[in-house]
Amino acid sequence: MNILEQYNKKINGEFSFFDRMIIKGHIFGFFSISGKKHFLSYNDILLKDFGKYAQNVTEQICDHIKKYTENKNRPLIYLTSSKTSKEAAALEELKRSPVYEGLICTLSVVEYCSTLQPIMNKEVGKLELKNVNRKCKYYYLYFMDKAFGFILSLEV
């Protein structure tokens, strides 16, 4: 029983969203050039080493998500196209292997994103950290919640 059915006599209305509600967090100090430089300096990361550092952090995040999914005995599903409906894929997995509470599945897909990359500024002859658009790996974790039902809880 979902929350709307459970409390239908007490509910006067509901919000309806097109697809999903996504809440994202940002490290505000990391948006400015000085914030990025401070972060790298504080962590003793040279611009020439940023790619290796970012790859290491990415691998740690990917490993953590894979282990989390495995520990919950749920599938990690790779989607071959970013145009595939993630919600439909998660609902299909829910139908195939029902879950009444907890992780339904983790979806992995390659999509375009804005990311940081050291780029040589030819005018001054130095590396600079710039935002660039490129393909990145995303993870979507879908859960079944007792109170809210089917939810996308995390996009990484």
N, C-alpha and C positions, 0 to 999 in steps of 0.2 A: 504494500500500500504506500503510495507516495504522499508527500506532505499536503498536497492540495486535496486529495481524497480524505485524508485523516482529519483535516480541520475545515472541511468545506462549509460547515454551518457558521464558522466564525470569520470567513474570508469574504470581504466585500469586493475585491478586485485583485488583479495580478499584473506583474510586469511581464512583457513578452519581448524577447530579443530575437533579432534576425537569425543569428547562428549561435553565438556564444558571447559571454561577457568575459573579456580578458583584462586582467589587472596586472600591470607590469610595474616593476620597481626599477629605479635607476640610482646610480651612485652620482649624485649631483656634482661633487667635486671632480668627477672624471670627465665631465663635458667640456670644460675649458682646457685650453692648451696648457696653462700653468698647472691645472689639476692633474692632467695626464703626466706631465713632467715630474710633478711631486710624487705621484704614485710610483713611477719607475725609479726615481732617485731613492725614495724611502726603501724600496725593495731591492736596491742595488742591481737594477736591470738596465743594461746599456741598450740603446736603440738597435744596434747591430745584433743583439741577442733576443730582441723582442719576439721574433717569429718562433724561435725555439721555446721561449717561455710560454707563449700563447698555446703552442702545440701541446706542451706538457700539461697545462691547466685543462685544455680541451680533453685530453686523454683521461685525466683524473675524473672529470665530470661524466664522460661516457662510461668509464668503468664503473663508477658509482651507480649510475642509472641501470646499467646491465645487471649488476649484482643485486640491486634492489628488486628488479623485476624477477630475476631468478629466485631470490629468497621468498618471494610471494607466490612462486610457482605459477606465474602468469607469462604469457607469450610476449616477446618483443617482435613486432611485425614491421618489416621494411616495406614502405610503399614506393613503388617504382616511378610514381609521378606526383608532383606537388599539386596537381589538379584533382587527384583522388580525394573524395570526401573522407576526411578523417573521422568525422562523426559516424558516417555510415559504416566505415571499417570497424570502428569500436563497437557499434551496435551489433554488427554481424558476429564479432567475436563473443559478445555477451550472449547472443542467441545460441552460438555454437557451444559455449562453455559458460553456463550461468554463474554469476557471482551475486550474492545478496548484500555483501558489504565488502569494501576494500577495492584494491586494484583490479580493473577489468583487463587492461592490456597497456602496453607501451608501444606507441607508433614511432617509427623513425622515417624521416624523409629529408631529401636535400631540397632546399629552397634558397631563394636570393635573400641576402641580408646586408646590412651595413656593418662593416667590421673595421678594425684598425690594422694598418700596415705601414711599416717604415718605408718611406720613399725618398730617393735622393733629390734634393732641391739643387738643381744644376746652377742656379744663380748664385747661391752662397756656398755650394760644394759640401753640404752637410745633409745627413739623414734627418727627416722629419716624420713624425707620426701623423698619418692622414686617415680620414674615413674613406673607405672604398666599398663599392658594391661588388659582391661575389657570392658564389654558392657556399652555403653552410649547412651542416647537419643540424636538424631540429629533432627534438623528442617531444612527444605529446603523451601525457599520462592521463588516462581516463579511469575514473573511479565510480563505484556505486556507493552512495551515501544513504544511510538509514533515513535521514530527515529530508534530504534534497533530491534523492534519486540519482540519475545519470549525470555526471559532471566531468568536465575537463578541469583537472585541478592544477596542472602544471605544464607550462610550455617552456622548454629549455633550448 
